[in-house]
Structures are given as structure tokens and as C-alpha cells.
Amino acid sequence: MSKVNANSSTSNNTSIGTRRVIIWLKYLNKWNIEVIMSFWVMSCVLLFFIFISSPVYSVSGSPKTELTYADYYEAGVEAYLDNRWKECINFLEKSLKEYSLHRSALVECRKSCRKKDFVLRSGVYHDRGTMFMAFYEEIIKNALCIMKCYHRSNSLYVRSVAVAKETEQNFENKMPYDYLQLCYFKEEHIEKAASAAYTYLLHNKDQEVMKNNLKYYLELPGMDVTKLNYLEAKEYQELYIKAGNKYSEGNYGAVVELMEQALIEYQKALEECRFLCEGAIESSPETELVLSIANFFTSSLRCKVDCPDKLSVIYGEKNEDFLPSHYHYLQFAYFHIGKVRKACEAVASYLLLMPEDPIMIENKVFYSKLNEVQEEWFAPRQETVNIYHEQERERSLLQFIENEFIFQDGDSFQNESRDEVQNAVENMQTDSNSTNTGSTGMKKEHHKRSAQEIQFWTESNKIQVILQEKDLNGTLRFAADGLLTNEQCEKLVILANEGAVNGDGYNGKQSPHTEFEMFEGLTVGRAAVLANNGELDVETVILLLNVSEKARRFVEMYFKLESSLYFAYTHLVCRRPVPDSPEKRKDLSHPVHADNCVLLTDGRCLKERPAYTWRDYSAIVYLNDDFDGGEFIFAKDKETVQAKIQPTCGRMVGFSAGVENLHGVEAVTRGRRCALGMWYTLDSKHKEGDRDFAEQVLHKLVVRTSEEENQGEKTKIHFDDDKKSPKNQQNNENEDNVFTSTNHLNPPPVTQERKQDKRRDQQIHEDL
């Protein structure tokens, strides 16, 4: 048995506590003091859940000096920012390798311990009390097994440091490839750069800049398109695709061989996905033991239910009915090679998963009419039965949770018979950014701010709504003043002068909406990079993030949203008329459109690609008014204007993103019109990764600046946690500074002259 250092941390205490409980269980009379036993066992179970959620866990207590995949990733990003391209490649490639090894080791330990048969001291359960004892004892022994496995597996022991959610999410979203594609390009590894860009793009289809990058790489001299590879392909995916190709060729023997192997690999991938769902989540805020355990379990359950959908995505495209389609290929191929019974089993397997499919029902009728076919041949395959029943049990339990743990007005259960536990469950929280699934814990509605809270926040930030729905002749729309001061507007206009690039955000098209106007833009990610390089004023870039966060928060409050609102895209954009454009124009600077659907000539709006269908709300904050034209318009259709809004410094327009809020911009005939455009989503899967990157870069930049100037305590920039309320009104004069530093910030010197060189090559190596 492994020895545990008495001086180790939380995990060591957990191991000691676990063994002590088992010793107690051996000698206690379970019939006479069952309550005491239950208390001890359940306490150890909770300690185990706390253990797996700890930031760092160590069995031996010895210090870790080896680098984790998170360390390599951070070093790679630093090298990227410092233009050290070879080191960037080296560190990021290592981070991807370490991440893969880390996940494999996790799965192996959890899998091996799950298969063990533990001898339970609880014995045969004669009543509900001993049944619970056996359940918790099983968990404790499984926990001990996993901990020992972590200790024995040196590779996992080194890599098991829990990383920040943002880092884990970056790997899920394939962010290392975003950096790698540029670093490869700078080192003239064009084929690798193209493959990295292609891999990133398959997981982030709305990234227009990356589409341009990939197109650029593919058009470079010497680029062999046949060597363009998807770097995250899984074995089951490759086999499935090969089987499909053999099907097209009529090689049915090869179809059977490849598709059967694909099913084996799919089951392995499904098992791996499910075990990875048993990782750490944020510690539960519950003080009730059972509620905390239920919260952890529900998080894992949601993740496991989502596994089939995750595995059905191949080369960025979701394949509907992915698992059943294997059996569709197999029944047809088996029939053509004369193995009719195998074909019937494939038909039955398909119908177990999709019992109402008319085509397969017809196939079954066809097979039934064959002379040699017997009814018992239509028995689904065992692996299909196992997968089906497992998924049905989990879906059923999750459905129960979602139906029962929902609150009505007044925070009461739908089922009034559960009033005695109402207060205990009321605070269960949902974490939409879990590393497991993007959703954790019992379902709970988003907290609605009271009218008093909204009024206080609005007044303290000096925001005033000037136009509401009735004034604008529509629904879910408003206009407000006070988002920025004149001085702040001037700073952001200078920022656009310094950093905006023609065609940025419009696939490189300098005149995307009308031939008579030129568009230039700046994303928050590129703004942070330019600030890091000393080409933009750091404080002004921080201001850019501040005002956009303030706008997002106001939209969330004004529309009284019941769930969190995330940034989907943020873009500082200016437009101006091209030289010699007509003074009197009938065209629009931006034609009437909706933000999440494609507007057709007949008035229908299709919520499908190329529209950004995940966008739910939009907002614009204007920076100036020294131009002619450029009014924002709400429209009933492409011909009928409902309302006009004149841009001016600090004015904001907010609205829902659907067909109910068609909008456009009238022609700009003189001057330069600048505004901050923001698009929001209720789906955390589509939140803006560029923003997380910008915050990371700015934080490191401010810390580095503070250290260099020997100001003592490290400076840390952060987002306001929005905890101020009418009960805590001190320092409200700084409420509008959402993104701040704890110490005074003296940014690096940046020339205030408008740079003539806009660094046109940034589209390849700085737009993230």
C-alpha cells in the first residue's frame, strides 16, 4: 500500500480520512450506530469531491517542477507576442502533445478503477441505511483506487495540476492552432500553417479572418493542397470516411471491414468522452452534503448525455444520426456480400436507435420476404443494446432533474410537496463554462435584477434612456445616452486612427456595403496585440473593453434577461465616403438587414448560414457626430423606415437581433463616422474568444509595466464583479471604469501622430 506523507495537503488529508473511515467501518456495529457511520462516510464522500476540484492535488506532497500543457501553452503565447516564432512552434506543439497525454492518462485511471470489484464492508444491505452505506463505501474505494493510480502514473501525476477554465476552454476551442498557423507561416512552413488554420477553422467557422488566412496560404507558391490535413482527426472518423468512400466504389467487402472497425473505435471514443466528463468542476456552494453531490453528479450527467453529439461532428460538420448510419451502411454491404443474417442484425440495430425511420422499416419488410430469413434474425447487436440502454437511463434521469429542479415565481418548487427542502436547493447554481460540458449543476434560472438595482446602476453610471419601444415604433429596442464622455470618445476615435485597418471585419473588402464608402475596423484582440507591441495606448485599449462591457451589462439589464449574455463579436469600425463620391446618394451605407438571419426579397428571414444564427442581441455605441448623413434606421422592411436615430458621442442603440428589428445605416456623405459595434449571444459556446485573449494580453502587459517601474505591489487589471448595490455605494464615481488597475497605470509611450503604415500584413499575423 502506498504511504502518505502526513504533511501533504488536501488530497493527503482526504486519503487519511478515507482510511480512517474504513477502519471505523470494520469495528463499528452497523446496526446500533448506523447514523454515526453514515455521517462519517458521507463526509468522506464530500471530501473526495472537494479533492477532485482542488486547484492542485498531490498524493506524496512532493513539489512539482515539470511543465504542464498549460505551462507550455502560456509559454507559446508569450513567444508569439514576442515574435519568437521557433519557440512559439516548439512550446505550442508540446502543449498539444501534453494535453493529449494528460487526457489519455485520466481516462485510463478512471476506466481501470471502474472495472474493479471492491469487497464492501457494508455487506448485504437489509434496509435503506445499509444500502446507502454500500453506495458510499463503493465511491470511497473507487476514489482511493483513482488516487493510487494517479500516484503510480508519473505522467499523470505531473500533469494533474488543475488549470484555469479559460485555458481548458482554449484547448477545447483549438486555440493553440490559431497561434501555430502564424508561427508556422513566419518560419515558412506553409503546409503546416495551412493545416493549422484549417483545423482551427473547422471548429470556429465564423472566424472570417482565419478564412482569409487559409485562402492566402493555399494561394502561395509551392503550396501542395493535397497535403492540407485536419490535425485533430480521430480514428473512428477516418475509418468512417474511408468506409463511405469504399461504398461509393461498390467495394462492399471493404465497407464491412472498415465500418466494423469504425464502430469499435467509436465505442472507445464514446467511453473516453464519458470518462472525461468525470473531471473537476467548480466547488459547489452548497453546505448540504447530498445537494453538493447531486450538483457534481448532474454536471457529469449533462456532459455524458452530450457525448454522442460531440462525436458526430466530423471535419466541423455535424452528422445527424451518426451512430445509426453505421448500421445503414452495414446492412446494405452485408446483403451484397451474401451475409443476410448480419444484414438483418444491422437493420434491427438501426431501428432500435431510430424506430420510426420509414426507409429502414421498408428494408426490414424487404428482408422479411426473403425465403431464408427468420424473425429471430432481427435482433439488435449487443453493443447497440448496451449503448441504447445506457443513454436512455441517463436521458431519463436528466429529464427528471430538469423537470423537477425548476423554480417558479417566488422561488418555490412546482411540486409543493418538496417545500421542506426548498431552501436547501434554492441556491443551486449553474456554471455555463464548465470544462466538462458548458453547463453544470441543477437547472436554475438566471437572477433577475430588481427595478431598484437597475435604477441604481443606471443612475450611478449616468446612463439615460432617451427612446423606448413605443418611441421607435417597434419591440425590443431602445436608445440611451451617457455611455461615454466627450474625452473618452476622442480617445477611442484616436485609437481607431492608430489601429484600424481598411477592410478589417469585412473579409478584407474595403467597401463591403456600397462602392461609395470605405470601411476600416479594429478588433479587441488586435488592439491588445498592438498595445503589447507599443503601437497603441494601453489605457485607451482598456477603455475600449470597459465601455463594451458597460454596454453589454446595460443591454442585459434593460431587457431583463433571465440568462447570461455573452459577447459574440466586438468591432470598432469607422466609415467615410470615398473621394469623388456623389453628394446626393440614394444608396445606404449599410442596407437594411437582421443580425441573425438572411433577409430575402419577399420579406422572409432565414435563420441559417451564412447568417450568424447564434446572435441574440446587438448594440452600437457612437463616438462622434462631425459628419453628414449616417443616421441609424429601424425598418419594417427594405422600403419602410420606422425610426431614425442621429449618432452622437456616447449614444447607444440596443435591440434584439432577429427579424423584428431590421435596421440599416443611411449614406455618409461627408466626414468619418465611428462607432463600437457589439453582438451578443445567450449561448456560451459562441462567446468571443478574442476578448479572453485581449484580457490576458492586457493583464500581463500591465503587470509587466508595473514591475518594470518598481511600483511595489503587482498591478492587476480585472473586470468589475458587479457586486455593488444600493447598500454599498462608496467609490461610485469609478463605477463606469469596469476594467481597471489596482494601481496607477503609466503606459508605454505611443506616438499620437496618425500612423500612415497600417501594417497591412496584420491580417495574417496579428488578427486572432
N, C-alpha and C positions, 0 to 999 in steps of 0.2 A: 504493500500500500504506500502511496506517495506521502511523504512527510510534508507538513505545512508549517511554514515559518510563523511563529506566534506574533511576530512584529509586522506581518503583512497587513494590507489594507482591507477594504470592504469585502473583497472576494474571499480572503483568508478567514475573516470572521464568519462569513457565510458557511465555509466548509466546516469550521469548528462547531458552529451552531448546529449544522446538519448532523454531524456525527454524534453530538451530544443528545440530540433528539432521538436518534436511532437507539442509543444506549438506554435512554429513558424508556423507550417503547418496549425494550426487551424485558425490563424488570417491573414495569407498572402493571397493575391489574386493570385491564381494559374495561372490565365490566363495572368496577367500583368507581374509578376516577376518569371516566371517558371524557368528561368535559375538559379536564385539565390537559389530557392528551391532545384533544382536538385543538385546543388553544396553541400548544407548542408546535404541532405540525403545521397548522395554518400560518403561524408566524414565520416559520422557516420557508414556507412556500412564497410568502410575500418578500422575504429577504432574497430569495432566488431571483424573483422578477426584478427587484431593485438591482441585484448583481448584474443581470444581463443588460440593464440600461445605464450602468455606470460609465462615465467617460473613459476610464482606463481600468482594466481588470487584469490582475496578475495572481498566479497561484503561488509562486515561490517568493514573491516580493522582491525579486532582484530587479535592478534597473534595466530599462530597455534603451539600447543605443542604436539599434538598427533602424533604418528608414522604412516608413510605411508607404503605401501607394499615395496617401495624402501628402506626405512629405515630398515625394518625387514630383507630384503634380504641382505643388506650390513652387518648388524649385524650377520646374519647367516654365511656369508662368512668369516668374522673375526673370529667367533668361530671355524669354520672349520680349518682355518690356525693355530689357537692356540690349536688345539686338544681338544677343549671343546665340546664334542660330544652331550651331552644332550642339551646344549644351542643351538648348531647348529640345532638340530631337532626342538626345540621349535620355534626359530626365522624363519626358512625356512617354516615350516608348517603355521605359522601365515602370512608370506608373500604371500603364495599361496591363503590363505583364503581371505586376504585383497584385493588381486588382483582381485579375482572373484567378491567380493562385489563392488569394485570400478567400474568394467566394467558393472555390473548389474545396478548400480545407474546412470551411464552415459546414458545407453540405455533408462532407464525409463524416465529421464528428457527430452531427445530428442524426444522420442516417444510421450509423453503426450503433449508436445508443438506443435508437428507436427499435431496433431489431432484437435487443436483448430481452430475455425473460428474467425478470427480477423475482427473487423469493421474498414475499412480503411477510412481515412480522404480524400484520393485522389478521392474517388467517382468513377463513371463510366468513364473509360478512353475514351476520344473522339479523341485523337490523340496519336502519339508515345510518346510525352513528358509525358502526364499523365499516359500512360501505364507503363513507366519506374518508375514514381513516385510510382505507386501502387506496383510494384515489390519490390522496395527498402523499402517501408514502411512495407510490409509483412515481409521482412527479419529483419527489426529493431524490430518489435513487437515479432517476434519469438525469437530474441536474448534476449529481455527483459524477456520473459517468461522463457527461459532456465536459465538466471542468477538468477531469483527469485526462480526457482526450486532448483538450486544449493544451494542457501541460506537456503531454508526451509529444504532441506535434509542434516541434520547434518553429516550423514555418508559420503556423497559425498563431502560436504564442507571441511571435514577434509582430505579426500583422494585425493582432486583435485589438489594437487601440481604436476606440470608437472615434469617428471623425465627425466634423461638423455636418449638419444636414445639407448645407449648401454644397459641400464637396461631394457628398454621396449623390446628390441630385445632379451635379455636373457630370458625373460618370454615367448616370442613367441617361442623361440627355446627350451623351457623346461629345461633351465639350473639349476633351483633350484633342480630338481631331480638328476642331476649329483652330486651335493654335498650331497643330502639327502641319496643316496644309500650307500655312505661310512659311514656317521654318524649313519645310522640305523645299519649297519654292526658292527661298533665299539661298539654299545650298545646291540649287539646280537639280534636285531630284524631282523632275516634273511628273513622272508617272506616279510616284508616291504622293506627291502633292494633290494630283487629280483624284487618286483613290481616297485620300483622307477627306477631301472636300465632298466627294460623292457619298462616303459613309456618313458624314455629318448631315448632309442634305437629306438623306433618306429618313432620318429621324427628326428633322427640323425643316419641313417642306416649305414653310412660309418665309424662310430666310432668303430674301431677294439678293442680298449681297453675295451670299455663297453661290447662288445660281450663276451670277456674273463671273465669280471666280472660277467655277468649274468650266464654264464656257471659254473663258480666257485660257485656261490650262490646255483644254482639248484642241485649241486652235494654234498652240505654239508649235514651231518647227521641231520635228523629231519625236513628237508625242505619238505613241502607239496606242490607239484607242482600245485595241484588243487586250491590253494589259490594265485596263481600268477595273479595279476589284472592289467589292464590298468587303471591308475589313472586319466586319462583325458577323459574318455568316455562320450559322450553326449547322452541325452535321445533318440534323433531320431536315433542314431546309434545302440543303444541297441535294440530298437523296430524293426528296420530293420533286424538286425541279427536274432532276435527271430522269426520274420515272415518267414525268409528264412528257419530256422530250421523246423518250422511247415509245410512249403511247402514240405520239404523233407519227412516228416512223412505222407503227404497226408491229413493233417487236414486243409481243406480249409476254414472252418468257422473261425478258429483261425487266418489264414493268412489274411483274410479280416479285422478282428478286429484289429490285430496288425499293419498291413500295413496302414490302415486308420489313426490310431493314430500316426504312424511314419510320415505320410505326414503332420499332424497338427504340430508336433514338428519340422519337417524340416522347415516349413514356419516360425515358431518362431525363429529358429536358423538363417535362412536367413535374417529375419528382424533385428535381433540383430547384425549380421555381417555388414549389411548395415549401421545401425546407428553408429556403432563403426568406420566406415570409415569417419565419420564427425568430427573426433577429430583434435587436433592441428598438424600442420606441421611447419617446419621452416619458419620464416617470409620471405615473398617474397622480393627480392632485387629491385623490380620494384618501380619507382616513379609514374608511371601511375596507377590511381585507378582501371580502368577497367581491365588492364593487371594483376594486383595483384589478383583481384577477380577471373579472369579466371584461374589463376595459382592454387589458392586454390581449385576451383571447379574441375579442371581437376585431381588433386591429389585424391580427394574424388571419382571421377567418375571411375578412374582406379581401385581403391580399390573395389568398388561395383561390377564392372564387373568381378572381380576375385573371388567374394564370392562363386558362385556355385562350382568352382574348389576346393576352400578351404574346403567346406562342404562335398565334395565327397571322402575325404581321411578318411578311417576307419581303425583303427589299423595300421597306417603307410602306407597303400596301397591305391592308388587312384583307385576308382571305375568308370570306364568310363560309361558315360550315366547314372549316378546315379539316378537323378530325374526320367527320363523316365522308368527306371527299376521298380520303384514302380508300375507304371500302367501296366507293363507287368505281374507282379505277380497278380495284382488285376483282370485283365481281365480273367486270367485263373481260379483264385479262384472263382470269381463271377459266371462264367459259370458252375463250378462244384457244386455250391450250388443252381443253378436254377435261378439266377438273371441275365438274359441275357441282359436286358437294361443297367444295371450297367456295365456289361462287355463291351458293345458297347461304352459307355461313356469313359471307360478306354482306349479302343482302339483308339478312337478319340483324347484323351488327349495325348497319346503316339505319335501319328502321327503328332500332332501339333508341338511337340518338335523335332521329327525325321521323317519328311515326306517321306524320301527316304528308310526307313528301309524295306527290302523285306519280312522279316518274318511277321512283323505286317501288311503289305499290304495283305499278304496271309490270315492272321487271319481275316481281315476285309471282304475279299471275302467269307471266311467260314461263318462268322456271317450273311452276306447279304443273303446267300442262305437258311437260316432258315426261316420257314414259318411265324413265328410271328414277325420277325424283320422288323422294318420300317426305312426308310432312315433317318428320323429326330432323330432317336436314336443315330446316330453317331455325337453327339455334344460334344465337349470337355468340361470338367468340369470348373466351373468358376474360381477356384483357379489357374488352369493351364493357363487359358487365361490371368489372371492378371499377373502371373509371366512371361509368354512369352512376352507380350507386353511391360512390364517394362524393361526386359532385352534387347529386340530388340531396343527400343528407346535409351537406354544407349549405346549399342554397336554401333549403327548408329552414334551417336554424337561423341563417342570416335574415331571411324574410320575417321570421318571428321577432327577431331583435328590432328590425326596422319598423315593424307594425306596432310593437308594444312600447318601445322606448321613444315615443314621440310625445311632445308636450303641447297641450292646448293653451289658450289664453289663461293666464293666471298660474302657469307652471304646474298644472295638475295632469295626472295620467288620464288617458282616455278611459282606462278601466279603473273605476273609482275604488275597487276592492283592494288596490295596491296603495292606498293612502298612507299606510303605516311605514312604507319605505320611500315615500315621495321625496322627503327632504334629503335622504341619503343619495338618491340617484340624480337629484336636480342639477348638481354641479358637474356631472359627467361631461367631458369636453371632447371635441373633435379636433384632430390635428391633420389638416388637409395637406401637409407637406411631409408625411411620414416617408421614411426611406423604404418602407415596405410597399405601400400602395398609393400613397397620396391621400389616404383617408383612414383615420384611426378612431377607435373607441365607439361608444354608443352614439347613436344619432341624436344630435341636439341642435335646435335652431340657433342661428346667429343672433347675438344680443342686439336688440333694438335700442338705440339711444332715445332717451325721453325728450320731450319737447324742450324741457328746461336745459338739458345738456346741449342740445343742438343750438339753442339760442345763445347760451353762454359761449360756446366755441366760436360761433359766427361773429358775435359782438367783439370778443377778445381779439379776433383776427381782422376786425374792421371790414368784414365782407357784408355787402348789402345786395339782396336780390332786387333787381330793378324790373324784371319782366317774368311773369309766370305763364302757365299753360294758356290761360284764357287770353292773356295779352298777345300771345304768339300764335293764337288760333290753332292749337294742336294739343297733343298729350305728351307727357314725359319729356318736357323741355323747359329750360329756364335760361335767363341771362342774369349775371351778377357783376358788381364792380368791387374793387378793393383787393384783388389778388396780389397786386404789385404796386410799389410806389414808383414815381417817375424816375428816381435814381436807379432803382432796380431794373426798370425797363431799359434804360440807357445802357446799363451794364450787359444785359442779355443781347441787345442789338449789336454791341461791340463784339460780344462773343460770337455771334453769327458772322460778323465781318471777318473775324480772325479765323474761324474754323469751318464755316460752311463750304461745301463743295458742290459745284453745279451737277445736277442730276442725282445727288445723293438721296436715296429712298425711292427713286423712281426708275430703277433698273438702268441707271446711267443716262436716262433721257433728260436732256436739259429743258425741253419744252413738252412735257408729258400730256398736258391737257389742252393746250392751244398753241398754235405756232407763233402767237404774238407775245408770249410771255416766257421768261426764263426763271427756272426754279433752282434753288440751292438749299441744301439741308445739312443738319448735323445731328447724329445720334448721341445718346448719352455715353455709350461705350467708347466711341471715337473721341468724344470730348474728354473723357478721363485719360485716354492714351495720350492725347495732345498735351493735357495738363502735366502728365507724368514726364513728357519729353521737354517741358518748359516752354511750350508754344502757346498755351492758353493760361489765363489767370485761374489759379486753383479756386479761389473764393467764389469766382463767378460760376465756375462749373458746379460747385456745391450749391450755389443759389439756384441753378437750373434744376437740380434734383429736389431742392426744397420746395420750390413753387409747384412743381409737378405733383409732389406728394400732398401738398396742401389742397390742390385741385382734386386729386383722387379722393381724399378724405371728405371733401365737401360734397362731391357727387354721391358718395356712399351715404352720407347723412341726409342730403336733400331728398333723395328718392327712398329713404328709409329701408334700405336693402336688408334682407334677412340673412344674407351670407356675405362672406368677404369679397371685396372687389380687388382684382389684381391688375397690374399693368400688363398689357399685351404688347404695346409699342409706344415709344415716346420719340417725338421728332420735332426739332427746332427747324422751321422752314421759312424762307423768305422768297418772295416772287416780285418781279418787276417787268415792265414792258420792254421788249427788245427794241433796239434803235430803229427808227423809221416805221414803227407800228402805227396804224391809223388812230387818230384821236377819238373818233366815234366808232365804237365797235358794238356789234350785236352778239358776239360770242361770249361765253362765260370763261372766267379764269379757271373754274373747276365746274364741270357740268353737274347737273342735278343727279344725285345718286344716294344709295343707302350704304351703310358701313359694313353690313354683314350679309348682303345678298346682291345678286346680279339683277339690275333693273332692266326689264325688257320694254320694247316699244309699246306693247299692249297694256302696260301698267303692272304686270305681274313681276314679282321679285323673287328669284330662285335662290334659295339658301343652299348653294352648292359651289364647289370650286369653279372659277378662281376666286370667289369671294372669301373673305376672312370670316367664316361662319361662326367662329368662337367668340367674336367680339360682341359684347352685350351693351356697353355704354361708351360714349365718346365725349370729349371736351376739348375746347380750344381756349387758350389764354392769349390775348393780343398784347403786343409790345409797343405799338406806335400808331399814329394816325396822320403822319405827314405824307400822305399820298392821296391820289384821286381814285375813286371807284373802290372796288374790293369789298363791298358790303356782303356780309353773310346772309344767306336767304334760306328760309324754310319753305318747302314747296309741297303742294298736294300731288302734283305730277310734274312732268318735264316742262309743262307750259304754264302752270298756275302757281304763282307766288303767294304764300300765306303770310309771311312776315319778313322784314329786313332788320338787320342789326348792324349798326355802324361800329367798326373796330375802334378801340382807343386803349391807351395803356392801362393794363390791369383788369380789363373787362374779360369776362369768361362766359362762354356759352356751353351748356351741358345738355345732353339728350340721350335717349336710348338709341341703339344702333340699327334698329330694324326699319322696315318699310314705312312704319308710322311716322318716321322722321326723315323723309327725303330732304336733302339740303344741297347747297352749292355755293359758289362764290362768284360775284359779278366781276367783270373785267377790271383789272388795274391799268389805268391809262397814264398815270404819272407817279413817279416815286417808287419806293420799295416798301412792301407790306410784309411785316414779320410777325410770326405767331408761333406758339408752342402747341403742337397737336398731340393729343393723348387718346389712346384707345384702350379700353378696359375689358376684362373678361371675368366671369364668375367661375371659370374652370382653371384650377391651379396648374393643370398640365400645360396650359398655354401661356403661363406668365412669362414676362420678359426676362430672359437670361442675361441680356445685355446690361440690364440695370444692376443685377447682382455683381456682375463683373466690374461695373463702374464704381460701385460702393467699395469693393475690395481694393481696387487700384487707388482710390482716393484715400481710403483709410491708411494704407501703407505709406502713401506719399506724405500725408500729414504727420504720421508718426516719425518717418524718416527726417522730415524737415525740423520737427521739434527736437529730435536727438542731435541733429547737426548744429542747432543753435544753442545747445546746452541750456535748455529752459527748465531742466529738472524733470518733473513728472512727465511721463509719456502722454502725448496728446492722443485722444481717441475720438473719432467722429462717429456719430450714431444717428439713428432715426428716433424721433420722439416716440415714446411708447403710448402716447395718447392717454395718460393716466390722470391728467389734470381734470378737475371738476370744480363746480361752484364751491366745494368745501376746501379747495386748495388753490388759492388764486395768487399766491406770491409769484413774482417774476413773470407776470403775464405779458409784460412788454416784449418778451422774447418769444412769445407763442408762435409768431409767424416764421421763426427760424427753426424749421423742423429738422434740418440736417445741420448739426452744429459741431464745434470742437469744444472740449472742456477748457482749453487754454487759448490764449490769443494766437491767431494763425498769421504768420508772416510768409506769404507765398513767394516762390522763386520769381525773380524779375522776368517780366514778359513785355516785349515791345508793344506799345499801343498803336503803332502805325499799322494800317491795314496791309497785311501780307499779300503781295502780288502772287507769290507762289503758293497755291492752294494744295500743293502736294498731290497732284492728280493720281499718283500711283497708290494713294492710300486705299483706294477701293479694293486692292488686292491684299495689302499687308497691314492695314490698321482697322478697317471696318470689321467688327466682330458680329 
